[in-house]
Amino acid sequence: MVSALNVSDAHYFALPSQGNVYTLTKLGMTNGTNKLLVASLKRKVFSFEYGDAGGDRKQTLVKEVPFTYIPSGAEIIAIDAFNKSKTADDFVVGITIAKHPDPRVTNAGNKQMSEMYFNIYSEWEPSSQFNLENVAQNCFSLELTFTPYHLYHTFLPSSKEIVWLLSGSDDKIHLYREDKMNHCYQETPLDELFPELAELSAGIVMWMDVRYSMEQDRRISAVAFENGYLQLFVVDVASGTIIATHTKNYGGPLSSVKLFTLDDESLNLVVTSTLTPSAIYMNVIQEGLENFHGLVDSGKYDCAMCSLVADFDMDGSPEIMIGTYGQEILLYKYVDGANSSKEWILKGQSTLSNPIYSLLYLDLTSDGMNELVALTLKGVHIMQHNIDEIVQLLEHRLKLYADL
């Protein structure tokens, strides 16, 4: 039986212009709190957090963050962020922008080209206290020769360094590493560090995800293309050798790929498609793209725009959420099915008032309970679990443990 998600809106804030699938990210602070960063198309970036209002009360804080070097008329394409320190709040924020020519000048007979930039914001020098406004004022800007798409960060096990990966309209993925001596970032060839991403030939990359095995001796890279191709690579980290390559053609644009683990720690892959139902591939290191599970009804609500892996029912095993342009959030759970085999079933769904671009699940109120965040066409929903259902769920869990 499909039930409604046990959440309700705790807060909503509108955006002055729409975002997209790349314009929601988080800042995970070292004290356990979380903030949101949301970018809208027309140059504006907003932070969201819950602050103390006295006693046990919380107040919502939404404010525009004045990131520099975003020129008038520019459009924000993507935003991403990471903390490069394990002991302090030392964040790096990346924003890609497009500056299109003024049509009035173009119509006057002067040919102008669009300008593309990758802006990287950081305090560069260690600071005793994190201040987002200070970060927003310290920009290193890289001019791009291509239109940027997915902005993504990942780490290198050998050096524990975090690097940027950026896909572009030139059908390539670009790697950017920090030059600590000169307080800047430089593009670096992919061949040595990510050979599997260096020679892609299927077109524009819409989404990518990179994970490492438990022993960090294998890297698994999943890549989703605009033309419908899905590619999965297994790489030996020490030698840089591509051990396996798996390819599938969905026949239409893919919107996201996410690698995740379940109870048995095997690595699995969820793929969202804009024209066909979304799917999950189980145990991809050993089985590639052979162990296929289609997600029932995932193609009924217009395009699937995004996916989220989260332990939403708090039973210790993650579920899969799909956000759709048809305004539906779909929740899938891996359960025992017919013939003693397990399958993914549609367990819950909820309807929002606008198309859904991006989903996050994180603790914003610092109470130990995660909130569900949805970026939509018009704004951002912050949804909290309904307390009565949570109490019933916890009581049920305690009874199960007592019976054991």
C-alpha positions in Angstrom: 0.0 0.0 0.0 1.3 3.4 -1.0 0.9 6.0 1.8 1.7 9.7 2.1 5.1 10.6 3.4 4.9 11.4 7.2 6.2 15.0 6.8 4.6 18.4 6.8 5.9 21.8 5.8 7.8 23.5 8.7 9.0 26.4 6.5 8.8 27.6 3.0 10.7 30.5 1.3 10.2 31.7 -2.3 13.0 32.5 -4.7 13.0 35.6 -6.9 13.7 33.5 -9.9 13.9 29.7 -10.5 16.8 27.5 -9.7 17.6 24.2 -11.3 18.9 20.7 -10.5 22.4 22.1 -9.7 21.5 25.0 -7.4 21.0 23.5 -4.0 23.8 22.5 -1.6 24.6 22.3 2.1 27.2 23.5 4.5 27.8 20.8 7.1 29.4 22.5 10.1 31.9 20.8 12.4 29.6 21.3 15.4 26.9 19.2 13.8 24.7 21.9 12.5 23.8 22.4 8.8 23.0 25.3 6.6 21.6 25.5 3.1 22.8 27.4 0.1 20.3 28.0 -2.7 21.1 29.8 -5.9 18.4 31.4 -8.1 18.9 32.0 -11.8 19.2 35.8 -11.6 22.4 36.2 -9.7 21.1 35.8 -6.1 22.3 33.2 -3.6 20.5 32.6 -0.2 21.5 30.9 3.0 19.0 29.2 5.2 19.4 28.0 8.8 17.6 27.7 12.1 18.9 29.9 14.9 18.1 30.0 18.6 15.2 32.2 19.6 15.4 31.6 23.4 14.6 28.5 25.4 13.8 25.5 23.1 12.5 27.8 20.3 14.1 28.1 16.9 13.8 30.9 14.4 14.3 30.6 10.6 17.0 32.8 9.1 17.0 33.4 5.4 19.3 35.9 4.0 20.9 36.8 0.7 24.7 36.2 0.6 26.5 38.9 -1.5 28.9 36.7 -3.5 31.3 38.9 -5.5 32.2 38.7 -9.2 28.8 37.8 -10.4 28.2 40.5 -13.0 24.9 42.2 -13.8 22.8 40.1 -16.2 24.7 36.9 -15.4 22.8 33.6 -14.7 23.9 31.1 -12.1 24.1 27.6 -13.4 25.4 25.6 -10.5 26.5 25.9 -6.8 28.4 23.4 -4.7 30.4 23.5 -1.5 32.7 21.4 0.8 34.7 21.8 4.0 38.4 21.2 3.3 39.1 20.8 7.0 38.2 18.0 9.5 38.6 20.2 12.5 37.4 23.6 11.5 34.7 25.2 9.3 36.9 26.0 6.3 34.5 26.0 3.4 35.1 26.3 -0.3 32.1 27.3 -2.4 32.0 26.9 -6.2 29.6 28.8 -8.4 29.4 28.6 -12.2 27.8 31.4 -14.1 26.9 32.5 -17.7 27.0 36.1 -18.8 25.1 36.4 -22.1 25.4 39.4 -24.4 23.0 42.3 -24.1 20.4 41.7 -27.0 20.2 45.5 -27.5 23.9 45.6 -28.4 23.7 42.4 -30.5 20.8 43.8 -32.4 22.8 46.9 -33.1 25.1 44.8 -35.2 27.9 44.2 -32.7 28.6 40.5 -32.3 29.2 39.4 -28.7 29.8 35.9 -27.3 28.5 34.5 -24.0 31.0 34.5 -21.2 31.3 31.5 -18.8 33.0 31.6 -15.4 33.8 29.2 -12.6 34.1 31.2 -9.4 35.7 29.6 -6.3 35.2 31.3 -3.0 37.3 30.6 0.1 39.0 32.5 2.9 42.2 30.9 1.7 44.0 31.5 5.1 42.7 29.6 8.1 40.3 31.6 10.3 39.3 31.1 13.9 35.6 31.7 13.1 33.6 30.8 10.0 31.9 33.8 8.4 30.0 33.1 5.1 30.0 36.8 4.1 33.8 36.8 4.3 34.0 33.7 2.2 31.7 35.3 -0.4 34.1 38.3 -0.7 37.2 36.2 -1.6 36.8 35.0 -5.1 39.2 33.3 -7.6 37.5 33.3 -11.0 38.3 31.0 -13.9 37.1 31.9 -17.4 35.7 28.9 -19.2 35.7 28.1 -22.9 32.5 25.9 -22.6 29.1 26.1 -21.0 29.3 24.4 -17.6 26.8 21.7 -16.4 27.3 19.6 -13.3 29.6 20.9 -10.7 30.8 18.2 -8.3 33.5 17.6 -5.7 35.2 14.4 -4.7 38.4 13.4 -2.7 41.6 11.7 -3.6 42.4 8.9 -1.1 46.1 9.2 -1.5 46.3 12.9 -0.5 42.9 13.4 1.2 42.6 16.3 -1.1 39.2 17.5 -2.4 39.0 18.4 -6.0 36.4 19.9 -8.4 35.0 18.0 -11.4 32.9 20.1 -13.9 31.2 18.8 -17.0 30.8 21.0 -20.0 29.2 21.5 -23.4 32.5 20.4 -25.0 31.6 16.8 -24.0 34.3 16.7 -21.4 34.8 16.6 -17.7 37.3 19.1 -16.3 39.4 18.7 -13.1 40.4 21.6 -10.9 42.9 21.3 -8.1 44.0 23.8 -5.5 47.4 25.5 -5.8 48.0 26.2 -2.1 51.2 28.2 -2.6 49.4 30.7 -4.9 45.9 30.6 -3.3 44.2 29.6 -6.5 42.8 26.7 -8.5 44.2 25.3 -11.8 42.8 22.9 -14.3 44.7 19.6 -14.3 44.6 16.8 -16.9 42.3 13.9 -15.9 44.5 11.1 -17.3 46.5 10.4 -14.2 43.9 10.8 -11.5 40.7 9.9 -13.3 41.6 8.0 -16.4 38.0 6.7 -16.8 36.7 10.3 -17.2 39.4 11.4 -19.6 38.1 9.9 -22.8 34.4 10.0 -22.6 32.7 10.0 -26.0 29.0 9.8 -25.4 28.3 13.5 -25.3 27.4 16.1 -22.6 27.6 14.8 -19.0 24.5 15.7 -17.0 25.4 14.1 -13.8 28.3 12.2 -12.2 29.0 10.3 -9.0 32.2 8.9 -7.7 32.6 6.4 -4.8 35.4 4.2 -3.4 35.2 0.7 -2.0 35.5 0.1 1.7 39.2 -0.6 1.3 39.6 2.4 -1.0 41.4 0.1 -3.6 38.6 0.5 -6.1 37.0 3.6 -7.4 33.5 3.4 -9.0 32.5 6.2 -11.3 28.9 6.6 -12.7 28.2 9.0 -15.5 24.9 10.1 -17.0 24.7 11.7 -20.4 22.3 14.0 -22.1 21.8 11.6 -25.0 20.7 8.8 -22.7 23.9 6.9 -22.2 24.8 5.5 -18.8 28.4 4.5 -18.2 29.8 2.8 -15.1 33.6 2.3 -14.5 35.5 0.3 -12.0 39.1 1.4 -11.5 42.1 0.0 -9.6 43.2 3.1 -7.6 46.8 2.1 -7.1 47.6 1.5 -10.8 45.0 3.7 -12.4 43.8 0.8 -14.5 40.2 0.6 -15.7 39.1 -2.9 -14.6 35.6 -2.8 -16.0 33.4 -0.5 -18.2 29.6 -1.0 -18.4 27.3 0.9 -20.8 23.6 1.2 -21.2 21.5 3.4 -23.5 18.2 4.8 -22.2 17.4 6.6 -25.4 16.7 9.9 -23.7 18.4 12.4 -21.3 19.4 11.0 -17.9 19.0 13.5 -15.0 21.0 11.9 -12.2 23.0 8.9 -10.9 23.7 8.1 -7.3 25.9 5.3 -5.9 24.9 4.0 -2.4 25.2 1.1 -0.1 22.6 -1.1 1.7 22.9 -3.3 4.8 25.3 -5.7 3.1 27.6 -2.8 2.1 27.5 -3.8 -1.6 27.5 -0.8 -3.9 24.4 0.0 -5.8 23.3 2.6 -8.4 20.1 4.6 -8.8 19.5 6.2 -12.2 16.8 8.8 -13.0 15.6 9.2 -16.6 13.6 12.0 -18.1 11.8 9.8 -20.7 11.7 6.3 -19.2 11.1 4.8 -15.7 14.0 5.2 -13.3 16.0 2.1 -12.1 18.3 0.7 -9.6 21.3 -1.6 -10.3 22.4 -3.8 -7.4 26.0 -4.8 -6.5 27.5 -2.9 -9.4 31.2 -3.8 -8.6 30.5 -7.5 -9.1 27.6 -7.5 -11.5 27.9 -4.3 -13.5 24.6 -3.2 -14.9 23.1 -6.7 -14.9 21.1 -6.8 -11.7 18.3 -4.4 -12.8 15.3 -3.3 -10.8 12.8 -0.9 -12.4 11.1 1.5 -10.1 7.3 1.1 -10.6 5.4 4.3 -11.4 8.6 6.4 -11.6 7.7 7.4 -15.1 4.1 8.4 -14.4 4.8 11.9 -13.2 6.5 13.7 -16.1 10.4 13.8 -15.9 12.3 12.3 -13.0 14.5 15.3 -12.1 16.5 14.1 -9.0 17.1 11.3 -6.6 18.0 11.1 -2.9 19.3 8.2 -0.8 18.2 8.4 2.9 17.1 6.3 5.8 13.7 8.1 5.8 11.8 5.6 8.1 14.8 5.3 10.4 15.0 1.5 10.4 18.8 1.5 9.6 18.5 0.8 5.9 18.2 3.6 3.3 15.3 4.3 1.0 15.3 5.9 -2.4 13.4 9.1 -3.1 12.7 10.4 -6.6 11.7 14.0 -7.3 9.7 14.6 -10.4 8.7 17.5 -12.7 5.1 16.3 -12.1 5.4 17.6 -8.5 5.6 14.2 -6.9 8.1 12.8 -4.4 8.2 9.0 -4.6 9.7 6.8 -1.9 11.0 3.3 -2.7 12.0 0.6 -0.2 13.9 -2.6 -0.6 11.7 -5.4 0.9 11.1 -9.1 0.7 9.1 -9.9 -2.4 7.7 -13.0 -4.1 9.8 -16.2 -4.4 11.9 -15.2 -1.4 13.6 -12.5 -3.5 13.9 -8.8 -2.6 12.5 -6.0 -4.7 12.1 -2.2 -4.7 8.5 -1.2 -4.1 6.8 2.2 -4.0 6.1 2.7 -0.3 5.1 6.4 -0.1 4.5 9.6 -2.1 3.6 13.2 -1.6 2.6 16.0 -3.9 4.1 19.5 -3.8 2.8 22.6 -5.5 5.5 22.9 -8.1 8.0 20.8 -10.1 10.8 19.4 -7.9 14.4 20.0 -8.9 16.5 18.8 -6.0 16.2 16.9 -2.6 18.3 16.9 0.5 17.8 15.1 3.9 19.7 16.6 6.8 19.3 17.9 10.3 18.7 21.7 10.2 17.3 22.2 13.6 20.1 20.4 15.6 17.6 18.1 17.4 18.8 14.8 16.0 15.9 14.5 13.5 16.5 15.1 9.8 14.4 17.5 7.7 13.4 16.8 4.1 14.4 19.7 1.8 12.9 20.2 -1.6 14.0 22.8 -4.1 11.1 23.5 -6.5 10.4 25.7 -9.4 9.2 28.5 -7.1 11.0 28.1 -3.8 12.3 25.8 -1.1 10.2 23.5 1.2 11.6 22.5 4.6 9.6 19.5 5.8 9.7 17.8 9.2 8.5 14.4 10.3 5.1 14.3 12.0 5.8 13.7 15.7 3.0 11.3 16.3 4.1 8.9 13.6 7.7 9.1 14.8 6.7 8.1 18.3 4.7 5.2 17.0 7.6 4.1 14.8 10.1 4.3 17.7 7.7 2.3 20.0 7.4 -0.3 17.3 11.2 -0.6 16.9 11.6 -0.9 20.7 9.0 -3.7 20.8 10.9 -5.6 18.0 14.2 -5.3 19.9 12.5 -6.4 23.2 11.1 -9.5 21.4 14.6 -10.4 20.2 
